[in-house]
Amino acid sequence: MNKSLVLGGVLLVGLLGSAMLHAEEVVSLRGDNDIWEASAGTEVKHWQDRDPIPRDYVQQPPMVPHSVEGYTINFKVNKCLTCHSWANYKQNKATKISQTHFADREGNDLANVSARRYFCTQCHAPQADAKPLVENQFQPLPAISNR
């Protein structure tokens, strides 16, 4: 048992010494620049993947023209608001949330997004180039159609 403690101690000292030697060789890809300095002045990417699909009926919620895979929308976080909130939409070149999302059931204006409009993907679905599951001959009303 005494030999294994000594051997374990020697191995531990050897590993720590090796790790300390290699730690000095690690260099960041951005060099010595601070992360905030490196990102200053960087333009925000416009995330729209494709042109919007035209709406087919009055009051149809617009479809999302980009992927929302991995977006978190729960009681504490709504990833959509990082770009589409009134405070952030201009700098992100995103569509601003409609005023209708700031009213409760009684029509009272709220300072924040209404709880009934907070979960965006209830109404707004990501666009996809997919074959329809069911054949459909629907045509939108000419008065609201861009076609």
Secondary structure, 3 states (H helix, E strand, C coil): CHHHHHHHHHHHHHHHHHHHHHHCCCCCCCCCCCHHHHHCCCCCCCCCCCCCCCCCCCCCCCCECCCCCCCCECCCCECCHHHHCCCCCCCCCCCCCCHHHHECCCCCECCCCCHHHCCHHHCCCECCCCCCCCCCCCCCCCCCCCC
